[in-house]
Amino acid sequence: MSGAGFAVERSSAPAANRRPRAVRRALTIGALWAIVGGNTAVIIWLWVHGGNVSEHLTTGELLTSLAGHTDWTIAIAWSPAGSDDIASASLDQTLRQWNASTGNQTAIFQAHTNLVYSVRWSPDFKKLASASLDGSVIIWDAATAKVLRMFPHPGDYAYEAEWSPSGARLAAAFLYGPIRVWDSETGQLLQELNGHDSRVNTVAFSPDGRRLISGSDDRTVKIWDLESGEVLQTLRGHTWVVESVLWWWEGWQDRVASASLDGTIKIWDPNTGTLLHDLVGHSAEILSIRLSPDHSRLASGGFDGTVRIWDSSTGALLQTIQQPSAWTFCAAWSEDGSKIATASVDRMIRIWDVASEQLLDTLVGHVGYVYQTDWSPDDSVVSSSEDVTIRLWSPRP
């Protein structure tokens, strides 16, 4: 794979560590897929969708395209409601910011020296946080693209950086080192959380920001006290890698969920460590889990080609959506919780009505596997693919 100005040393990181999150989930048991095509300019495509063709396929009109990245885009993140800004992270070692309405690249963020694995907007949407396989986590000023704080850890690989709900803290997961938590304003290292026996794949803050949940290759989930750095609970029960964790309030009660490559989702009481519900139904590895906007349901997808909708309070299976092809990399809720967008191995994004399980729209255009999809506040859908494109769609209502 080549690209203008591309300087990542390919042998500097294990192949598994170069994959975007959905790819790493899916290919933990496989090899890195070849990237399609020789043109490595990343393009954001905006489409408007009209009439149907056979089997609900819809042909889109290309409105504009944005080029800038010189290699595969790994992560995308929407800015707040009412804004058209999108942030992207790439194998080309940069973050970029785009205005989807004008088609302009509005900023380029340069400081990493290896591929950038994740990007997150701060809760006030004034800053960005990025994690890279150069071992560093960086906080950026979104308006100026300047580095505000850099936390380097040479020889390690940073997978994920997550903001606390208030934005006061930033936590990051690493391949070799402990989970680290910083004060996002002062840059002070607040905690190094040691306890997992293997790679930490995912972290999330509690809604009050006082605790942290983590999932690991060691098949456990841990609940951490961020004041003391102590492990409050170690949740055991998964029989394979834990790849996703969620934390929410159900009324005034804490609930957490963990999803594993063992094909199960587990809902726990993080205060007592009690397993409340074991969500069994998938016949293969789970690659995606998302909480609905009102926290009442969970959506999961994976290798078995189904998207399953679960009651987050009772653990009951509410709906099963059967994808036309296997391998659902991502299943994302619309802002109102009425629809699901799925990203699939067959290069398509599908829009589903959750209540009826009916296929509403099929978005066609990518020429590589689609690994990530999400909804904008105005009900547009953004997707990223191994074909080195990001695309923004306006699905049929």
Helices and strands as residue ranges (DSSP letters): G 10-12, G 15-18, H 21-26, E 43-52, G 54-56, E 57-67, E 73-78, E 85-90, E 94-99, E 104-110, E 116-121, E 127-132, E 137-141, E 147-151, E 158-163, E 169-174, E 179-183, E 189-193, E 200-205, E 211-216, E 221-225, E 231-235, E 242-250, E 253-260, E 264-269, E 274-280, E 286-291, E 297-302, E 306-311, E 317-322, E 328-333, E 339-344, E 349-353, E 358-363, E 370-375, E 381-385, E 389-394
